[in-house]
Amino acid sequence: MLAVVPIAGMADHGDELPLDVEEQVLMRLVRGASVMRDVGVRVLLVPPLRFVTGAANTSAFAVGPPLAHAFIDEVCASLAMAGFRKIVLCNASADNESLCDAAARDIRIARGLQLFCVNLGALGVDFGLENAGRLKDALERDTEWLSAAARRLAALWTEIAKRAPLPDSGKLEVKS
Amino acid sequence: MSLRARYLPAMSAARIAALPDKADAWVILTTGAIEQHGPHLPVAFDSLMGQVWCERIAAELPADAACYFAPPITLGKSNEHTGFPGTLSISKETLRLQLHAIARQLGAWGFARLAVLNTHGGNSSVLDYTLREIADKCSMEIVLLKHGARLEPALSAQEEAYGFHAGELETSWLLAVLPERVKMTLAVCEYPARLDDAGELRPECAPATFAWASQDVSASGVMGDATAATAEKGARWIAQITAGYVARILELLARVDGVPRSISTQ
């Protein structure tokens, strides 16, 4: 079973969109992907982690990297205590991508868990100002582009679920 | 001009205080690592290459270019190589705080522009968010210096995508500059992924990535084809990349607040 951790920031996306548009779109996507019949994967969806490590003048409630790292690490530690070994960070914010990447690596190494990252940007979900109309549309009704992104996300989860577990519970061997 | 002549710690405090071009100058900071580089390369490889790039850049910059060098960050975030002997690693937070300390000192001296030349992939994510943070908090202009050079001869598509550690490129560089430190008899070819693998899950640069430690994806510690390396290719690539870095620095020097200005290229 996969544990999926949605991560979304709050930021100024123009006059037409709410500050939390990333979370709104992300949650529609992950919920959509999780109910697709052909996913073949059982998914535990964690409530969204709301933070952004972006610039103070364009982001809202921005936090520093240490807090963001602690947040992700502690949630993953809790999931590990509940028995999860595969955790997917589904991140909506472009400003969080590098932080999620660093967090995932450190958690894999320090806790022996299998961490995966999926950024919405890679699924064709772009929160740029030029896409405000498209995003507004997706918040109000079902749209084909969001459904397509959900199908792609579901396929990625299936691939992640099939990946072999780490040997020796992820413990790193000391080589001579 | 030599690297030493532009290296800030080689100057007295009074000399730094008296530098006339600090407001417009770019300070270059290299971030490297001491970590396993397979059985055939020295563990200091990334930091050694930082030194090589600085020496080559300093030699090719025009004498009047307002460009200085900060003391390098020699130990990087290398915990992905945990378990392999020879790796010295600092945490993401230590790396972040080091970057903040260096930026703070440069700012106190009157510099306002910092270019980071990173030679270790494991530092990249931390650099990305920390440099954004510093730029936001310190009103400093900051860039991650990229050479942008098109390599000739080109790497294969497979090597370009997954030859990212101790492979053909890095081994060729060191064969060109420090051949006595390369043990080609121990060089191997080992890839962490193949371009034609099924699916979209990859270690890097993919819609879905998996967090990896080196031993998850490589038994030898090599990620790439070290056996294809030659000194001749290394010398050509180093010249092309140095030219790319120098061109980028001159381009940066030629702008003030985003407005291009002329600069001598003699």
Interface residues (C-beta under 8 A of the other chain):
Chain A: T53 G54 A55 A56 N57 G64 P65 P66 H69 V88 D95 S98 L99 D101 A102 A104 R105 D106 I107 R108 I109 Q114 L115 F116 C117 V118 A122 L123 R152 A155 L156 E159 I160 R163 L166 L172 E173 V174 K175 S176
Chain B: K77 N79 E80 T82 G83 F84 P85 K92 E93 R96 G122 S124 S125 V126 D128 Y129 T130 R132 E133 A135 D136 G199 E200 L201 A206 P207 A208 T209 F210 A211 W212 A213 Q215 D216
